[in-house]
Amino acid sequence: MTLDDVPAVSALEQRLFPVDAWPLQMFLDELSQPETRRYLVAQGSDGIVGYAGLMCIEPIADVQTIAVVPEYEGRGIGTTLLTALIDEARRRRAADVLLEVRADNPRAQQLYVRFGFAQIHVRPRYYRDGVDALIMRLQLAGAPGEGTAHGTTSEGPRS
């Protein structure tokens, strides 16, 4: 993701997460911290169709966001984005990758389970609409560049 991508990503954010959408400035702030952040976009024929971000402060990496527009779900975009984030966490020598996912989002939960994430905690009423967040963790093993566990099926919207 570049600064030029932020307006389109922010528009998608508002569309996909009307209750919990990040303000545009948050994406700008995240991109201004490359030493601990990595953000990606997925391009389709209509422009940006997905995006994802990772924060890594050794030894923990945290998936900040991952989203795919509904019209492009089921095409492996979420799987590709999550694979890239996990690979980045390995390059940054993280021992664990954490994320929050809405308790009412089974599609995203299934994606994370396919990658080897396990639920470790619940944050009650974490989201603005009162839905709980499930905290999930993937424990990484091996050196950067070694194989990663990843799924083979479709993705869901951001945690």
Secondary structure, DSSP 8 states (H G I E B T S, - for coil): --GGGHHHHHHHHHHH-TTT---HHHHHHHHT-TTTEEEEEEEETTEEEEEEEEEEETTEEEEEEEEE-GGGTTSSHHHHHHHHHHHHHHHTT-SEEEEEEETT-HHHHHHHHHTT-EEEEEETT-STTS--EEEEEEE--S-TTS------S---S--
